[in-house]
Amino acid sequence: MRYVVTGAAGFIGSHLLRTLLDRGHDATGWDSFTDYYDPVLKEQNARGLPVERIDLAEDRLDLDGYQYFPREAVRMDLLRLAPKTQSDLACPHGVQFYDVVEGAARSERAAWSYEAPRASMKQVDRWISFWEDVEIE
């Protein structure tokens, strides 16, 4: 199982992340490093841990011309798993497409995620991206 600890530079988050790693789990941490409490302490807490500076409300990654968003920043309730095609099954990154559904409107295969990415796409592991014609608010 893979774990993502949010608030990983805080006191509790950093201890949780360290414990998960010490027990052999695949874990990473995210923290926005806000000044809710002393950022110097947060930097110290995160030292030596795999903590990425991510603000779930604001962050996105641009990669190969597409914007990827952490799942926590996406309305996952509007996404429905799309059936896998032969092309999907051949994808080396384990692509999963989603239909975007809101009310009666449906945009098929309008979003995707890499569920088992190789090193070149690891930074967007399980993040969500959308085709250009999907409006993001």
CYANA upper distance limits for C-alpha pairs under 8 A (distance plus 0.5 A):
  1 MET  CA     25 HIS  CA      7.64
  1 MET  CA     26 ASP  CA      7.27
  2 ARG  CA     25 HIS  CA      7.43
  2 ARG  CA     26 ASP  CA      5.46
  2 ARG  CA     27 ALA  CA      6.23
  3 TYR  CA     25 HIS  CA      8.08
  3 TYR  CA     26 ASP  CA      6.77
  3 TYR  CA     27 ALA  CA      5.03
  3 TYR  CA     28 THR  CA      6.96
  4 VAL  CA     27 ALA  CA      6.22
  4 VAL  CA     28 THR  CA      5.58
  4 VAL  CA     29 GLY  CA      5.95
  4 VAL  CA     30 TRP  CA      7.63
  5 VAL  CA     13 GLY  CA      6.90
  5 VAL  CA     16 LEU  CA      8.12
  5 VAL  CA     17 LEU  CA      6.86
  5 VAL  CA     27 ALA  CA      7.94
  5 VAL  CA     28 THR  CA      6.84
  5 VAL  CA     29 GLY  CA      5.14
  5 VAL  CA     30 TRP  CA      6.67
  6 THR  CA     13 GLY  CA      7.30
  6 THR  CA     29 GLY  CA      6.39
  6 THR  CA     30 TRP  CA      5.35
  6 THR  CA     31 ASP  CA      6.38
  7 GLY  CA     13 GLY  CA      5.88
  7 GLY  CA     14 SER  CA      8.25
  7 GLY  CA     29 GLY  CA      7.84
  7 GLY  CA     30 TRP  CA      6.53
  7 GLY  CA     31 ASP  CA      5.16
  7 GLY  CA     32 SER  CA      7.90
  8 ALA  CA     12 ILE  CA      8.05
  8 ALA  CA     13 GLY  CA      4.56
  8 ALA  CA     14 SER  CA      5.23
  8 ALA  CA     16 LEU  CA      8.38
  8 ALA  CA     17 LEU  CA      7.19
  8 ALA  CA     29 GLY  CA      5.49
  8 ALA  CA     30 TRP  CA      6.06
  8 ALA  CA     31 ASP  CA      5.97
  8 ALA  CA     46 ALA  CA      7.55
  8 ALA  CA     51 VAL  CA      7.01
  9 ALA  CA     13 GLY  CA      6.62
  9 ALA  CA     14 SER  CA      5.76
  9 ALA  CA     29 GLY  CA      8.32
  9 ALA  CA     30 TRP  CA      8.18
  9 ALA  CA     31 ASP  CA      6.41
  9 ALA  CA     33 PHE  CA      7.57
  9 ALA  CA     42 LYS  CA      5.33
  9 ALA  CA     43 GLU  CA      7.24
  9 ALA  CA     45 ASN  CA      5.96
  9 ALA  CA     46 ALA  CA      5.40
  9 ALA  CA     51 VAL  CA      7.67
 10 GLY  CA     14 SER  CA      6.23
 10 GLY  CA     42 LYS  CA      6.22
 10 GLY  CA     45 ASN  CA      7.15
 10 GLY  CA     46 ALA  CA      8.45
 11 PHE  CA     15 HIS  CA      6.90
 11 PHE  CA     42 LYS  CA      8.28
 11 PHE  CA     45 ASN  CA      7.27
 12 ILE  CA     16 LEU  CA      6.61
 13 GLY  CA     17 LEU  CA      6.56
 14 SER  CA     18 ARG  CA      6.59
 14 SER  CA     45 ASN  CA      6.44
 14 SER  CA     46 ALA  CA      6.78
 14 SER  CA     49 LEU  CA      8.38
 15 HIS  CA     19 THR  CA      6.60
 16 LEU  CA     20 LEU  CA      6.70
 17 LEU  CA     21 LEU  CA      6.74
 17 LEU  CA     27 ALA  CA      7.32
 17 LEU  CA     28 THR  CA      7.56
 17 LEU  CA     29 GLY  CA      7.26
 17 LEU  CA     49 LEU  CA      8.21
 18 ARG  CA     22 ASP  CA      6.51
 18 ARG  CA     49 LEU  CA      7.63
 19 THR  CA     23 ARG  CA      6.68
 20 LEU  CA     24 GLY  CA      7.06
 20 LEU  CA     25 HIS  CA      5.89
 20 LEU  CA     26 ASP  CA      8.17
 20 LEU  CA     27 ALA  CA      7.13
 21 LEU  CA     25 HIS  CA      5.72
 21 LEU  CA     26 ASP  CA      7.23
 21 LEU  CA     27 ALA  CA      6.77
 28 THR  CA     49 LEU  CA      8.41
 28 THR  CA     50 PRO  CA      5.87
 28 THR  CA     51 VAL  CA      6.68
 28 THR  CA     52 GLU  CA      8.41
 29 GLY  CA     49 LEU  CA      8.26
 29 GLY  CA     50 PRO  CA      6.46
 29 GLY  CA     51 VAL  CA      4.81
 29 GLY  CA     52 GLU  CA      6.60
 30 TRP  CA     51 VAL  CA      5.86
 30 TRP  CA     52 GLU  CA      5.39
 30 TRP  CA     53 ARG  CA      6.47
 30 TRP  CA     54 ILE  CA      6.14
 30 TRP  CA     55 ASP  CA      8.44
 31 ASP  CA     51 VAL  CA      7.40
 31 ASP  CA     52 GLU  CA      6.88
 31 ASP  CA     53 ARG  CA      5.75
 31 ASP  CA     54 ILE  CA      5.97
 31 ASP  CA     55 ASP  CA      7.14
 32 SER  CA     53 ARG  CA      5.77
 32 SER  CA     54 ILE  CA      5.44
 32 SER  CA     55 ASP  CA      5.05
 32 SER  CA     56 LEU  CA      8.18
 33 PHE  CA     39 PRO  CA      6.75
 33 PHE  CA     42 LYS  CA      7.31
 33 PHE  CA     53 ARG  CA      7.25
 34 THR  CA     39 PRO  CA      7.38
 35 ASP  CA     39 PRO  CA      6.15
 37 TYR  CA     41 LEU  CA      8.28
 37 TYR  CA     42 LYS  CA      8.36
 38 ASP  CA     42 LYS  CA      7.14
 39 PRO  CA     43 GLU  CA      6.67
 40 VAL  CA     44 GLN  CA      6.81
 41 LEU  CA     45 ASN  CA      6.60
 42 LYS  CA     46 ALA  CA      6.65
 43 GLU  CA     47 ARG  CA      6.63
 46 ALA  CA     50 PRO  CA      8.15
 46 ALA  CA     51 VAL  CA      6.81
 54 ILE  CA     59 ASP  CA      6.46
 55 ASP  CA     59 ASP  CA      5.71
 56 LEU  CA     70 PRO  CA      7.22
 56 LEU  CA     72 GLU  CA      6.95
 56 LEU  CA     73 ALA  CA      6.13
 57 ALA  CA     73 ALA  CA      6.42
 58 GLU  CA     73 ALA  CA      8.49
 59 ASP  CA     69 PHE  CA      7.47
 59 ASP  CA     70 PRO  CA      8.28
 60 ARG  CA     67 GLN  CA      6.76
 60 ARG  CA     68 TYR  CA      5.97
 60 ARG  CA     69 PHE  CA      5.29
 60 ARG  CA     70 PRO  CA      7.60
 61 LEU  CA     67 GLN  CA      5.99
 61 LEU  CA     68 TYR  CA      5.57
 61 LEU  CA     69 PHE  CA      7.12
 61 LEU  CA    124 VAL  CA      8.17
 62 ASP  CA     66 TYR  CA      6.05
 62 ASP  CA     67 GLN  CA      5.01
 62 ASP  CA     68 TYR  CA      6.84
 63 LEU  CA     67 GLN  CA      6.89
 63 LEU  CA     68 TYR  CA      7.95
 66 TYR  CA    129 SER  CA      7.31
 66 TYR  CA    130 PHE  CA      8.10
 66 TYR  CA    131 TRP  CA      8.42
 67 GLN  CA    129 SER  CA      6.34
 67 GLN  CA    130 PHE  CA      7.89
 68 TYR  CA    124 VAL  CA      7.20
 68 TYR  CA    127 TRP  CA      6.35
 68 TYR  CA    128 ILE  CA      5.79
 68 TYR  CA    129 SER  CA      5.03
 68 TYR  CA    130 PHE  CA      8.19
 69 PHE  CA     73 ALA  CA      6.89
 69 PHE  CA     74 VAL  CA      7.35
 69 PHE  CA    127 TRP  CA      5.87
 69 PHE  CA    128 ILE  CA      5.68
 69 PHE  CA    129 SER  CA      6.86
 70 PRO  CA     74 VAL  CA      7.35
 70 PRO  CA    124 VAL  CA      8.49
 70 PRO  CA    126 ARG  CA      8.10
 70 PRO  CA    127 TRP  CA      5.21
 70 PRO  CA    128 ILE  CA      6.90
 71 ARG  CA     75 ARG  CA      8.37
 71 ARG  CA     76 MET  CA      7.56
 71 ARG  CA    126 ARG  CA      7.83
 71 ARG  CA    127 TRP  CA      6.11
 71 ARG  CA    128 ILE  CA      6.77
 74 VAL  CA    128 ILE  CA      8.02
 75 ARG  CA     79 LEU  CA      7.94
 78 LEU  CA    100 VAL  CA      6.14
 78 LEU  CA    101 VAL  CA      5.65
 78 LEU  CA    102 GLU  CA      6.56
 79 LEU  CA     98 TYR  CA      6.17
 79 LEU  CA     99 ASP  CA      6.12
 79 LEU  CA    100 VAL  CA      5.29
 79 LEU  CA    101 VAL  CA      6.62
 79 LEU  CA    111 ALA  CA      8.44
 80 ARG  CA     98 TYR  CA      5.73
 80 ARG  CA     99 ASP  CA      5.62
 80 ARG  CA    100 VAL  CA      7.00
 80 ARG  CA    101 VAL  CA      7.60
 81 LEU  CA     96 GLN  CA      7.90
 81 LEU  CA     97 PHE  CA      6.90
 81 LEU  CA     98 TYR  CA      5.13
 81 LEU  CA     99 ASP  CA      6.90
 82 ALA  CA     96 GLN  CA      7.89
 82 ALA  CA     97 PHE  CA      5.92
 82 ALA  CA     98 TYR  CA      5.34
 82 ALA  CA     99 ASP  CA      6.36
 82 ALA  CA    108 GLU  CA      8.06
 82 ALA  CA    109 ARG  CA      6.87
 83 PRO  CA     97 PHE  CA      8.22
 84 LYS  CA     88 ASP  CA      6.10
 84 LYS  CA     89 LEU  CA      7.08
 84 LYS  CA     96 GLN  CA      7.64
 84 LYS  CA     97 PHE  CA      7.96
 85 THR  CA     89 LEU  CA      6.84
 86 GLN  CA     90 ALA  CA      6.81
 87 SER  CA     91 CYS  CA      6.97
 88 ASP  CA     94 GLY  CA      7.78
 88 ASP  CA     95 VAL  CA      6.39
 88 ASP  CA     96 GLN  CA      7.62
 89 LEU  CA     94 GLY  CA      7.56
 89 LEU  CA     95 VAL  CA      8.12
 90 ALA  CA     94 GLY  CA      8.50
 91 CYS  CA     95 VAL  CA      6.63
 92 PRO  CA    116 ALA  CA      8.49
 92 PRO  CA    117 PRO  CA      7.55
 92 PRO  CA    118 ARG  CA      7.56
 93 HIS  CA    114 TYR  CA      6.03
 93 HIS  CA    115 GLU  CA      7.22
 93 HIS  CA    116 ALA  CA      5.65
 93 HIS  CA    117 PRO  CA      4.39
 93 HIS  CA    118 ARG  CA      6.21
 93 HIS  CA    121 MET  CA      8.02
 94 GLY  CA    114 TYR  CA      5.91
 94 GLY  CA    115 GLU  CA      5.64
 94 GLY  CA    116 ALA  CA      5.40
 94 GLY  CA    117 PRO  CA      6.79
 95 VAL  CA    112 TRP  CA      7.21
 95 VAL  CA    113 SER  CA      6.19
 95 VAL  CA    114 TYR  CA      4.97
 95 VAL  CA    115 GLU  CA      6.52
 95 VAL  CA    116 ALA  CA      8.11
 96 GLN  CA    112 TRP  CA      5.96
 96 GLN  CA    113 SER  CA      5.83
 96 GLN  CA    114 TYR  CA      6.77
 96 GLN  CA    115 GLU  CA      7.30
 97 PHE  CA    109 ARG  CA      5.81
 97 PHE  CA    110 ALA  CA      7.75
 97 PHE  CA    111 ALA  CA      6.18
 97 PHE  CA    112 TRP  CA      4.67
 97 PHE  CA    113 SER  CA      7.03
 98 TYR  CA    108 GLU  CA      7.53
 98 TYR  CA    109 ARG  CA      5.50
 98 TYR  CA    110 ALA  CA      6.73
 98 TYR  CA    111 ALA  CA      5.56
 98 TYR  CA    112 TRP  CA      6.24
 99 ASP  CA    106 ARG  CA      7.15
 99 ASP  CA    107 SER  CA      6.08
 99 ASP  CA    108 GLU  CA      4.83
 99 ASP  CA    109 ARG  CA      5.20
 99 ASP  CA    110 ALA  CA      6.13
 99 ASP  CA    111 ALA  CA      7.07
100 VAL  CA    106 ARG  CA      6.20
100 VAL  CA    107 SER  CA      5.61
100 VAL  CA    108 GLU  CA      6.97
100 VAL  CA    109 ARG  CA      7.88
100 VAL  CA    110 ALA  CA      6.63
100 VAL  CA    111 ALA  CA      7.48
101 VAL  CA    105 ALA  CA      6.28
101 VAL  CA    106 ARG  CA      4.99
101 VAL  CA    107 SER  CA      6.98
102 GLU  CA    106 ARG  CA      7.06
110 ALA  CA    130 PHE  CA      6.19
110 ALA  CA    131 TRP  CA      6.08
110 ALA  CA    134 VAL  CA      7.46
111 ALA  CA    128 ILE  CA      7.12
111 ALA  CA    129 SER  CA      5.95
111 ALA  CA    130 PHE  CA      4.76
111 ALA  CA    131 TRP  CA      6.86
112 TRP  CA    128 ILE  CA      6.13
112 TRP  CA    129 SER  CA      5.97
112 TRP  CA    130 PHE  CA      7.03
113 SER  CA    125 ASP  CA      7.94
113 SER  CA    126 ARG  CA      5.84
113 SER  CA    127 TRP  CA      6.15
113 SER  CA    128 ILE  CA      5.40
113 SER  CA    129 SER  CA      6.99
114 TYR  CA    121 MET  CA      8.38
114 TYR  CA    124 VAL  CA      7.74
114 TYR  CA    125 ASP  CA      6.20
114 TYR  CA    126 ARG  CA      5.82
114 TYR  CA    127 TRP  CA      7.62
115 GLU  CA    125 ASP  CA      6.71
115 GLU  CA    126 ARG  CA      5.67
116 ALA  CA    125 ASP  CA      7.46
116 ALA  CA    126 ARG  CA      8.35
117 PRO  CA    121 MET  CA      6.01
117 PRO  CA    122 LYS  CA      5.92
117 PRO  CA    125 ASP  CA      6.58
118 ARG  CA    122 LYS  CA      6.46
121 MET  CA    125 ASP  CA      7.30
124 VAL  CA    128 ILE  CA      8.40
130 PHE  CA    134 VAL  CA      6.77
